[in-house]
Amino acid sequence: MRRRTEPPKLEATLSRLAASLAASAAALALAAAPRAGAAQEGAATDRKLIADQYKWKLGELFPSDEAWAQAKAAYAKKLAGFARFKGHLGDSPRVLGDALTELGALRNELERISVYSESRSNEDTRVDGPRVMNTEAKSLAVAFGTATSFIRPELLALPAKKLKAAPAQEPRLKPWAMYLDDVLRWKPHTLPADEERIVSMTGDLEGAGNDVYSVLKDADLPYPTVKLADGKEVRIDNAGYTGARSTPVREDRIKVFQAFFGALKTYEGTFGATLQAMAKGTSFDREVHKFGSSLEAALFQNNVPVSVYHQLVSDVNANLPTLHRYLKLRQKMLGVTELRYEDLYTPLVKEVDKRFTIDQAMAMTLAAVKPLGAGYQEKLQHGFQAGWTDFLPSVGKHPGAYSTGVYGVHPFQLLNYNGQYDDVSTLAHESGHSMHTLLAYEHQPYPTSDYAIFVAEVASTLNENLLFHKALTDAQSDGERLALLGEHLELLRTTLFRQTMFAEFELQFHTLADQGQAITGAKLSAMYRELVRKYYGHAQGICRVDDLYGIEWAFIPHFYYDFYVFQYATSIVASTAIAKEIREDEAKGGTAARDRYLNMLGSGSSRYPVDLLKGAGVDMTTSAPFKAAIEDMNATMDQIEALLAKQPPPK
């Protein structure tokens, strides 16, 4: 998952960078398995024992923490100087060109400062020094938002005709044309300059709930240790849980689930308070900027119709029988009389529970993206060799995976690689984000070099799709094919259905906040438990979900980034359709679908995300792409059932 920024709304986005920069955990990124080398064994190790080749090179941002501190101090002085443009943006296109050029430079430098401090903090969330740096960077982002909050109100005070004509009169404004058009789109939701300044100063407060949540869950919470059937003791923290939950020993899985969610349940009230704090901040922003709902406010940022969100939830609920078909198939393949929530992560085919070294994972990813062209492969291979990625889990390291970047430098990836196929898929996923970042940087000027998550997760899930089909083609046995088909089904379950379930939950608690109702941990757990049981067919006896697992919402950091997760589901819908066209074109010797897709990646934010996807061949305002994804899921199950039918009956 890539951190969220929306460049067409620069000054408003950056006033909330404190919240957006931390949007880094990916739900599909964690799994545990042994890796080659002493420093690569177990769920987590001391970071000092990990070889440098498996760590990212943050020195390309700043050579040291001291250099970062000097840059931060100098930045504060530069930011103070931006006030000279206040009241003068309408003087002439030249003055506006000066202001926006300096705005871009300030934002780019702030990203460098923020990405470095966030990355250093994520290496070990227990260490005070980098954590303080990250907090200071977030405060600096709020200061940026405050210092630049006059821009949009002042621009909106100008005649729209004058604003639209400015790029033709000043060459430096041409890269900012999309930004200026977007400013006009925001007119109904923009306050007078002094009021916007006051609102921007609440940025630290909006991010406070997430800050407390992250420290509690990732650093301070006293996670238990459990002894597994093989005698191994595992600390069931974030990484330990996501690795041990896939064990083939059912009693161990139940023990791991009970221990982990029991630990979260102990702090249910605190977790509820942190999520309520975030939701209150979102509702405040919604109200002062005159949106009908927090959902409308969040989707307006990227000009995504609210109907897309509601249509996704409606489509998924109407197709829960497809998910239930998969769950019944999983029960059959695991050979259990009753499927439990604890059974959802264990491999379907035990004898093909392969492990992959990091080098193998890189080679598999490079081979998989061959349909995207030699140029794409070469750039990604360079990134693997140039220190873009921090591969391995270590004690205190931020869980999950993400890709981020700084314009003028390159992308950076955080992983917690543990050697399973899911980890290979995560590498392909994050590499999709990183290549999207790189291509946008190469083809766009700074103002349009970023992109919305609505299209970002297309790049990541498309790479996963290509990896799956390449691995399926190369499979040497029906057992391997079954394992891969099972992994593909899991991707669809966790991305299409599970993320939409998250989105439905998110809509529920934000609606409560918008209505001024209290949000408590117990209420959140009850709401979440009801949704999980609906999706997984608890009442129909399809999958048993224990009462305790209603606390699972406290494990999901994405809920602190308002209305973020639905884009995983819409993206896999879009990427499934695009990847199919690319593969079919390649089989015929054509490149039209690939070229449309690469053009989208290189377009950054030069168009709104729905329009970018239309250019790549999918219309997300309709249900047609969703229907194609459901057809793909059912076709995958057809293949599995055909392979199972070939197997001899058990003796």
BELWO-V237163 format. One record per residue. N is the residue number from 0. SS is DSSP state (alpha for helix, beta for strand, coil for the rest). BURIAL is I if it has 16 or more other ideal C-beta (glycine too) atoms within 10 Angstrom, else O. Layout:
<<N/SS/BURIAL> <N/SS/BURIAL>>
//
This chain:
<<0/coil/I> <1/beta/I> <2/coil/I> <3/coil/I> <4/coil/I> <5/coil/I> <6/alpha/I> <7/alpha/I> <8/alpha/I> <9/alpha/I> <10/alpha/I> <11/alpha/I> <12/alpha/I> <13/alpha/I> <14/alpha/I> <15/coil/I> <16/alpha/I> <17/alpha/I> <18/alpha/I> <19/alpha/I> <20/coil/I> <21/coil/I> <22/coil/I> <23/coil/I> <24/coil/I> <25/coil/I> <26/coil/I> <27/coil/I> <28/coil/I> <29/coil/I> <30/coil/I> <31/coil/I> <32/coil/I> <33/coil/O> <34/coil/I> <35/coil/O> <36/coil/O> <37/alpha/O> <38/alpha/I> <39/alpha/I> <40/coil/O> <41/coil/I> <42/coil/I> <43/coil/I> <44/beta/I> <45/coil/O> <46/alpha/I> <47/alpha/O> <48/alpha/O> <49/coil/I> <50/coil/O> <51/alpha/O> <52/alpha/O> <53/alpha/I> <54/coil/I> <55/coil/I> <56/coil/O> <57/alpha/I> <58/alpha/O> <59/alpha/I> <60/coil/I> <61/coil/I> <62/coil/O> <63/coil/O> <64/alpha/O> <65/alpha/O> <66/alpha/O> <67/alpha/I> <68/alpha/O> <69/alpha/O> <70/alpha/O> <71/alpha/I> <72/alpha/O> <73/alpha/O> <74/alpha/I> <75/alpha/O> <76/alpha/O> <77/alpha/O> <78/alpha/I> <79/alpha/O> <80/alpha/O> <81/alpha/I> <82/alpha/O> <83/alpha/O> <84/alpha/I> <85/coil/O> <86/coil/O> <87/coil/O> <88/coil/I> <89/coil/I> <90/coil/O> <91/coil/O> <92/alpha/I> <93/alpha/O> <94/alpha/O> <95/alpha/I> <96/alpha/I> <97/alpha/I> <98/alpha/I> <99/alpha/I> <100/alpha/I> <101/alpha/I> <102/alpha/I> <103/alpha/I> <104/alpha/O> <105/alpha/I> <106/alpha/I> <107/alpha/O> <108/alpha/I> <109/alpha/I> <110/alpha/I> <111/alpha/I> <112/alpha/I> <113/alpha/I> <114/alpha/I> <115/alpha/I> <116/alpha/I> <117/alpha/I> <118/alpha/I> <119/alpha/I> <120/alpha/I> <121/alpha/I> <122/alpha/I> <123/coil/I> <124/coil/I> <125/coil/O> <126/coil/O> <127/alpha/O> <128/alpha/O> <129/alpha/I> <130/alpha/I> <131/alpha/O> <132/alpha/I> <133/alpha/I> <134/alpha/I> <135/alpha/I> <136/alpha/I> <137/alpha/I> <138/alpha/O> <139/alpha/I> <140/alpha/I> <141/alpha/I> <142/alpha/I> <143/alpha/I> <144/alpha/I> <145/alpha/I> <146/alpha/I> <147/coil/I> <148/coil/I> <149/alpha/I> <150/alpha/I> <151/alpha/I> <152/alpha/I> <153/alpha/I> <154/alpha/I> <155/alpha/I> <156/coil/O> <157/coil/O> <158/coil/O> <159/alpha/O> <160/alpha/O> <161/alpha/O> <162/alpha/I> <163/alpha/O> <164/alpha/O> <165/alpha/I> <166/alpha/I> <167/alpha/O> <168/alpha/O> <169/coil/I> <170/alpha/O> <171/alpha/I> <172/alpha/I> <173/alpha/O> <174/alpha/I> <175/alpha/I> <176/alpha/I> <177/alpha/I> <178/alpha/I> <179/alpha/I> <180/alpha/O> <181/alpha/I> <182/alpha/I> <183/alpha/O> <184/alpha/O> <185/coil/I> <186/alpha/O> <187/alpha/O> <188/alpha/I> <189/coil/I> <190/coil/I> <191/coil/O> <192/alpha/I> <193/alpha/O> <194/alpha/O> <195/alpha/I> <196/alpha/I> <197/alpha/O> <198/alpha/I> <199/alpha/I> <200/coil/O> <201/coil/I> <202/alpha/I> <203/alpha/I> <204/alpha/O> <205/alpha/I> <206/alpha/I> <207/alpha/I> <208/alpha/I> <209/alpha/I> <210/alpha/I> <211/alpha/I> <212/alpha/I> <213/alpha/I> <214/alpha/O> <215/alpha/I> <216/alpha/I> <217/alpha/I> <218/alpha/O> <219/alpha/O> <220/coil/I> <221/coil/O> <222/coil/I> <223/coil/I> <224/beta/O> <225/beta/I> <226/beta/O> <227/coil/I> <228/coil/O> <229/coil/O> <230/coil/O> <231/coil/O> <232/beta/O> <233/beta/I> <234/beta/I> <235/coil/I> <236/coil/I> <237/alpha/I> <238/alpha/I> <239/alpha/I> <240/alpha/I> <241/alpha/I> <242/alpha/I> <243/alpha/I> <244/coil/I> <245/coil/I> <246/coil/I> <247/coil/O> <248/coil/O> <249/alpha/O> <250/alpha/O> <251/alpha/I> <252/alpha/I> <253/alpha/I> <254/alpha/I> <255/alpha/I> <256/alpha/I> <257/alpha/I> <258/alpha/I> <259/alpha/I> <260/alpha/I> <261/alpha/O> <262/alpha/I> <263/alpha/I> <264/alpha/I> <265/alpha/O> <266/coil/I> <267/alpha/I> <268/alpha/O> <269/alpha/I> <270/alpha/I> <271/alpha/I> <272/alpha/I> <273/alpha/I> <274/alpha/I> <275/alpha/I> <276/alpha/I> <277/alpha/I> <278/alpha/I> <279/alpha/I> <280/alpha/I> <281/alpha/I> <282/alpha/I> <283/alpha/I> <284/alpha/I> <285/alpha/I> <286/alpha/O> <287/alpha/I> <288/coil/I> <289/coil/O> <290/coil/I> <291/coil/O> <292/coil/I> <293/alpha/I> <294/alpha/I> <295/alpha/I> <296/alpha/I> <297/alpha/I> <298/alpha/I> <299/alpha/I> <300/coil/I> <301/coil/I> <302/coil/I> <303/coil/I> <304/coil/O> <305/alpha/O> <306/alpha/O> <307/alpha/I> <308/alpha/I> <309/alpha/O> <310/alpha/I> <311/alpha/I> <312/alpha/I> <313/alpha/O> <314/alpha/I> <315/alpha/I> <316/alpha/O> <317/alpha/O> <318/coil/I> <319/alpha/I> <320/alpha/O> <321/alpha/I> <322/alpha/I> <323/alpha/I> <324/alpha/I> <325/alpha/I> <326/alpha/I> <327/alpha/O> <328/alpha/I> <329/alpha/I> <330/alpha/I> <331/alpha/O> <332/alpha/I> <333/alpha/I> <334/coil/O> <335/coil/O> <336/coil/O> <337/coil/O> <338/coil/I> <339/beta/I> <340/alpha/I> <341/alpha/I> <342/alpha/I> <343/coil/I> <344/coil/I> <345/coil/I> <346/coil/I> <347/coil/I> <348/coil/I> <349/alpha/O> <350/alpha/O> <351/alpha/I> <352/coil/O> <353/coil/O> <354/coil/O> <355/coil/I> <356/coil/O> <357/alpha/I> <358/alpha/O> <359/alpha/O> <360/alpha/I> <361/alpha/I> <362/alpha/O> <363/alpha/I> <364/alpha/I> <365/alpha/I> <366/alpha/O> <367/alpha/I> <368/alpha/I> <369/alpha/O> <370/alpha/I> <371/alpha/I> <372/coil/O> <373/alpha/O> <374/alpha/O> <375/alpha/I> <376/alpha/I> <377/alpha/O> <378/alpha/I> <379/alpha/I> <380/alpha/O> <381/alpha/O> <382/alpha/I> <383/alpha/I> <384/alpha/O> <385/coil/O> <386/coil/I> <387/coil/I> <388/beta/I> <389/beta/I> <390/beta/I> <391/beta/I> <392/coil/I> <393/beta/I> <394/coil/O> <395/coil/I> <396/coil/I> <397/coil/I> <398/coil/I> <399/coil/I> <400/coil/I> <401/beta/I> <402/beta/I> <403/beta/I> <404/beta/I> <405/coil/I> <406/coil/I> <407/coil/O> <408/coil/O> <409/coil/I> <410/beta/I> <411/beta/I> <412/beta/I> <413/beta/I> <414/beta/I> <415/beta/I> <416/beta/I> <417/coil/I> <418/coil/I> <419/coil/I> <420/alpha/I> <421/alpha/I> <422/alpha/I> <423/alpha/I> <424/alpha/I> <425/alpha/I> <426/alpha/I> <427/alpha/I> <428/alpha/I> <429/alpha/I> <430/alpha/I> <431/alpha/I> <432/alpha/I> <433/alpha/I> <434/alpha/I> <435/alpha/I> <436/alpha/I> <437/alpha/I> <438/alpha/I> <439/alpha/I> <440/alpha/I> <441/alpha/O> <442/alpha/I> <443/coil/I> <444/coil/O> <445/alpha/I> <446/alpha/I> <447/alpha/I> <448/coil/I> <449/coil/I> <450/coil/I> <451/coil/I> <452/alpha/I> <453/alpha/I> <454/alpha/I> <455/alpha/I> <456/alpha/I> <457/alpha/I> <458/alpha/I> <459/alpha/I> <460/alpha/I> <461/alpha/I> <462/alpha/I> <463/alpha/I> <464/alpha/I> <465/alpha/I> <466/alpha/I> <467/alpha/I> <468/alpha/I> <469/alpha/I> <470/alpha/I> <471/alpha/I> <472/alpha/O> <473/alpha/O> <474/coil/I> <475/coil/O> <476/coil/O> <477/alpha/O> <478/alpha/O> <479/alpha/I> <480/alpha/I> <481/alpha/I> <482/alpha/I> <483/alpha/I> <484/alpha/I> <485/alpha/I> <486/alpha/I> <487/alpha/I> <488/alpha/I> <489/alpha/I> <490/alpha/I> <491/alpha/I> <492/alpha/I> <493/alpha/I> <494/alpha/I> <495/alpha/I> <496/alpha/I> <497/alpha/I> <498/alpha/I> <499/alpha/I> <500/alpha/I> <501/alpha/I> <502/alpha/I> <503/alpha/I> <504/alpha/I> <505/alpha/I> <506/alpha/I> <507/alpha/I> <508/alpha/I> <509/alpha/I> <510/alpha/O> <511/alpha/I> <512/alpha/I> <513/alpha/I> <514/coil/O> <515/coil/O> <516/coil/O> <517/coil/O> <518/coil/I> <519/coil/O> <520/alpha/I> <521/alpha/O> <522/alpha/I> <523/alpha/I> <524/alpha/I> <525/alpha/O> <526/alpha/I> <527/alpha/I> <528/alpha/I> <529/alpha/O> <530/alpha/I> <531/alpha/I> <532/alpha/I> <533/alpha/I> <534/alpha/I> <535/coil/I> <536/coil/I> <537/coil/I> <538/coil/O> <539/coil/O> <540/coil/O> <541/coil/I> <542/coil/I> <543/beta/I> <544/coil/I> <545/coil/O> <546/alpha/O> <547/alpha/I> <548/alpha/I> <549/alpha/I> <550/alpha/I> <551/alpha/I> <552/alpha/I> <553/alpha/I> <554/alpha/I> <555/coil/I> <556/alpha/I> <557/alpha/I> <558/alpha/I> <559/alpha/I> <560/coil/I> <561/coil/I> <562/coil/I> <563/coil/I> <564/coil/I> <565/alpha/I> <566/alpha/I> <567/alpha/I> <568/alpha/I> <569/alpha/I> <570/alpha/I> <571/alpha/I> <572/alpha/I> <573/alpha/I> <574/alpha/I> <575/alpha/I> <576/alpha/I> <577/alpha/I> <578/alpha/I> <579/alpha/O> <580/alpha/I> <581/alpha/I> <582/alpha/I> <583/alpha/O> <584/alpha/I> <585/alpha/I> <586/alpha/O> <587/coil/O> <588/coil/O> <589/coil/O> <590/coil/I> <591/alpha/O> <592/alpha/I> <593/alpha/I> <594/alpha/O> <595/alpha/I> <596/alpha/I> <597/alpha/I> <598/alpha/O> <599/alpha/I> <600/alpha/I> <601/alpha/I> <602/coil/I> <603/coil/I> <604/coil/I> <605/coil/I> <606/coil/I> <607/coil/I> <608/alpha/I> <609/alpha/I> <610/alpha/O> <611/alpha/I> <612/alpha/I> <613/alpha/O> <614/alpha/O> <615/alpha/I> <616/coil/I> <617/coil/I> <618/coil/O> <619/coil/I> <620/coil/O> <621/coil/O> <622/coil/I> <623/alpha/O> <624/alpha/I> <625/alpha/I> <626/alpha/O> <627/alpha/I> <628/alpha/I> <629/alpha/I> <630/alpha/O> <631/alpha/I> <632/alpha/I> <633/alpha/O> <634/alpha/O> <635/alpha/I> <636/alpha/I> <637/alpha/O> <638/alpha/O> <639/alpha/I> <640/alpha/O> <641/alpha/O> <642/alpha/O> <643/alpha/O> <644/alpha/O> <645/alpha/O> <646/coil/O> <647/coil/O> <648/coil/O> <649/coil/O> <650/coil/O>>
//
